[in-house]
């Protein structure tokens, strides 16, 4: 199992109320988290693209963020988690150009993740008059197979679709090398995992919350991937899942950090903006939020495998549970109100005590897939 870091420009209200530079500091700190993750042996870093989501995510122009990190890092793969290719949000040709440019700047370390957006507050800002988020599915599906053509055809043959069109044009730059970056899809429902697999796409499993969720993920995905008809130059047989991680020198210190992280508000924000997710009965309607988490709740979340938290040996065991369940990549969502110092400690301890015990392959999984396609 490989490891990644997921950042999204989280700017909690508790921080912005007391610091007028909270947004600036949060964005700069997250570049430093990725730089440290590169040094600590993480193989992937994923940056969100969200719009209009106050507090939850202020990282909207992630191609700029990733362009900076392409120069500031050496080995870690940099991924769009996601680029939104709906023509009304980002024209597909502009997306293809960004992907190829980042692939050059990173010297082949870019990972191309796509999706349809977080929810109605975000996406319907670009689609006035549309009230059904399912409308975005047909826009994405008519678009996704066009990217490999833009990447690989000397002159893109052009496209005439329901939602966008383009006459034949040469799209520059081409990706670095003979193939193109591995392609991923941010999936939620079991049917979405199977759909991504049939198209040969890796899955960014932001909806997988605990180890037991891996059962239906893998059943749907790993079965369908065997009969994939890839839209791209190769099959990216990959399921990435995300989890919050807090690692400290002692268990009690990790729990203390978690208690003070404001995760109750963050979890409430998830369901404020991701209104396509089924809302558990325990989650109140915004602006009401979940009660503050105490040590007892944190311990329950750890026991239920809903978060990774503890000293290095405890966290190693928790990560091995994900590996045993079949996850190809475990990516840690940081930060969620955790201080800069505690976040850096988490990254360093994971790099020192956890990653070397689990990920012993020096080559990225997606590099192997891409190299095989280029050799063929």
N, C-alpha and C positions, 0 to 999 in steps of 0.2 A: 504494500500500500504506500502511495506517495502522499506528500503533505503540501498544503497550500495555505495562503493567507487571503482573507477577503476584507477589503476596505470599502467604505461607502460615504465618507465625509459626514459622519454622525456629529451633530452639534447640539447636545442636549440643552434644554432650557435652563437647567441649573447652572450651566457653564456660561451661557450667553448673557444671563441676567447680571452676572458679576464681572464680566470681562468683555469690553467692547471689541476686542480682537479675537474673540472665541472662534469665529468661523475661520479666520486666517490661520490661527494656530492649529486648529484641528486638521486642516488640509495639509499644512506643512509637516505636522507630526506624522501623518499617515504615509507621506513619502519616506520618512525616516524609518517607519515600521517595515516597509518593504525592503529598504536597503539593508536593514538588520536581518530580515528574514533571508535575504540572499546570502549573507555571511554565515547564517546559522544553518544552512543546508536545506531550507524549504525549496521545493522545485517549482512552485507556482505562486503567482500573486494575481488576484482577480480584483478589478475595479468596477464598481457599479456605474450605470448610467440611469439617473433618476432626475425628474423635473418636478418642481413645485412642492416637494415633500419636506416641509419645514421640520427642523430637528432631525427627522429620520435619516435624510440623506441630502447633503449639499454638493455631492460629487456629480455634476451634470456633464461637464466637458471632459469625460474620462480619456479621450484620445490625447488631449493635451497633457494630462496627468501621466499617462503611460509613455508618451513621448519623452518626457523628462526622465522617467525611470529607465527607459531604454539606454540612456547614456550613463545613468547613475548606478546601474547594476551590471553584473558580469555573467551570471549563470542562470538565475531564476527566470522561468518563463512568465511572460506578462500577458494577462488575458482580459478581454472585454467581458465583464460579467454584469451587463451585456452591452453590445451595440444594438440599438433598436432599429431594424431595417424597414419599418413601416414607412412607406414613401412620404406620408404626411408628417412624419417625425424627422427622418433622415433619408434623403433620396438614396436609393440603393447604389447608384454609381458612386456617390460621395462616400458611402460606407466602404465599398470595394477599394477605393483610392486610399482611404485611411488605413485599412487593413494592410494593404501592400506596403504603404510607407512605414508603418510601425514594424512590419516584418523586416524591412531593410535596416531601420535604425537599431533594431534589436539583434540583427544578424541571425534571423531565423528563430527567434525565441517568442514569437507572438502566437497567442491562442485566440481563435475567433469564436467568441460566444455571442449568440443572438437570443432574442426572445420578444415577447409582445408587450412588456411593460408591467408595472406593478398593480395597477388598478384604475378605476374610472377617473379619480381625481387627476391622475397624471395623464393618461392617454386621451381621455375625452377633451382635454384642453387643446389637443391637436386635431381632434375629430368632432367639430361642432355639429350638433344635430343627431349624433349617433348615441344611442342609449344602451346598446347591447355590446358588451365587451367581446362576445363571440365573433363580432364583425371583424375583429383584428386577426382572427385565425386565418381567414381566407386571404387577407392581404399578405401575411407572413408566408403562407404556403405557396402563393403564386410567385413569391420573390426568392425564396431560399435557394432554389436550384440554379438561379441565374448567376450567383456569385462565382462558382467555379468556372463558368463560361467567360466571365469578365476577367478572371485571373489568368486563364490558360489559352484562350483563343487569341491569335495574333490581332485580329480585328473582331471585337465582340459583335455577334450576329444581330444584336438588337432585340427588342422585346416590345410586344404589343399586348398589354394585359388589361384587366378591368380597372385596376387602380393606378397604374403608371405605365409609361411607355418610353422607348428610346430608339432612335434610328441606329443603324450600324455605326459603331465608333470604335476607335482604338483607345482602350482604357489604360492609362498609365498612372503610377508605375506598375509593372508586373511584380508578383511576390518574389522574394529572395529564393533563388534556386529553381528547379524544374517543377516542383509541386506547388503547394500552397499551405498556409497554416491549417492545423487541425480545426475542425468545425464542431461546435457545441450548441446545445439548445437548453434554455432554462425551462425545465418541465415541472409540472405540478401533479396532475392526476396520473393514475396508472396508464390510462390510454395515451397520455402525452409521452411517457417513457417509451412505450411500444412504437409510437409514431416516429420518434427520434431515432430509435434503433433501426427501423425499416429504411430510414434515409441515410443510415450510416453515421449518424451524429452522436458525439458524446453527450451526456446529460449533466447539466449543472443542477444538482438536486437541492435547491434551496428549501424545498418543502419537506425534506426528510428531517424529522425532529429527534428521533431516537433510534437505537440500534434495531429494535424490532420492526421498524418501518422498512428496513432493508429487504425483508422477505418478499413483499409484493413488488418492490422496485426491481430487484434482480430477476424475479420470475417473469415480469413483463418485459424487461429490457434484454436480458441475456438470451431468452428464447427467440425474440424477434431479431436480434442482431445476427443470428446465424443465417438468416435469409435476407440480409440487407441488400438493397439496391442503392448504393451510395450516390448521393447527389454530387459528391466531390470526387477527388482523385483517389481517395482511400477511405476505408472504414475506420472511424475513431471509436473503438470498443472501450468505452470509459464511462463510469458512473462516479461523479464527484458529489460528495455530501458535505454539508456544513454543520458546525456546532460551535457554540460559545466555548472558549477555553480560558481558564484562569489557573496559572501555575505559580506556586510560591514555595519557599524553602520548607514550610510546614503546612499541614492540612489546615490548622486553625487560622493561619494567616491568609490562605487562599479563600476560606469561607468568609473571613472578615472583609476582604476586598470585594467579594461578590455581594455581600450585604449592602455595601456602600456604593454599588455601581449603578443604582437606579434602573435595574433591569425590568422592574414592574412597569415603568413608564415606556421603556423601549418596546416591551412586548405589547403594550396597549397601542403604541404607534404602528406596529406591524399590522394590526387589524383595523386601524384607522384608515390606512392607505391601501392595503392589500384586500380590498373588499370582494375580490373573487375567491378568496380562501373561505372555506366553511368556518363560521365563527363558533368556537366552543362556548358552551353555556356559561363558563366561568369568566369569559372575557366581556367586560361591560362595554356599552356603546359610548364612543368618544363624544364629549370630552371627559366623561367619567373614566378613571383609570383603575388598574388593579391596585390592591393595597401594597404597601411596601413589603419587600421580602425580608424576613428575618433569618437567623441562622437555621432554624428548623425547616423553613421552606427550602433554603439552599441545599440542606442535607437531603431533603426529599427529592429535589431535582436531580441531584447526583445519583441517588439510589435508583431513580426511575430512568436513568441514562438519558436525561434531557439536557444535560450540560456536562462538560468536562472540567473538573475542578479538583484540586488537591495538591499534594506534594509530587515531585517528579515520578516516584515509583507508582503512586496511585494513578497518576495520569497515564503513565505507560500502560498499565493494565487496562485502563478505560479505552485507550486508543487501540489496543490489541483486540478488544471486543468488536470494534468497527472493522478491523482487518479480517477477523474470523467470520464476520457477517458477509464479507465479500465486497466491501467498498474498494474501488480502485484508487480513490483519492479522498482524503479527509482534509477539508479546508476550514480554518478557524476564523470565525467572524469576530473581528476586533476593530475598534473597541466598542463597548456599549456603556460608556460612562466611566470606564476605568482610567486611572491617571496614566500619564505618559510613562512615568517610572515603572509602575506595576505592569503596564503593557510590554515594555521593553524586557522586563524580567521574565515574563511569560514566554516571549519569543526566544530569548536566550536559553532558558531552561529546557524548552522543547528541543532546541537545537543541540543541546549538550547531552540530554538524558533520554529523549524519546525517539527522535527521528533516526539516529544511528542504529537503534535496536530493532527498527521495523523496516526502514527503507535502505536496503543495502545495495541497490542497483544504482550505479553512477549515471546511467543514461535515463533521460525522461521517457516515459511510456509513449508520448505522442511523437517524440523524435524518432523512435523505432518505426512507427507507422509511416511517418513522412519519408524517412530515408528509404524504406522499402518501396514506396511509391515512386520515388525519384530514381531508384536503381532499376525499376521495372520499365 
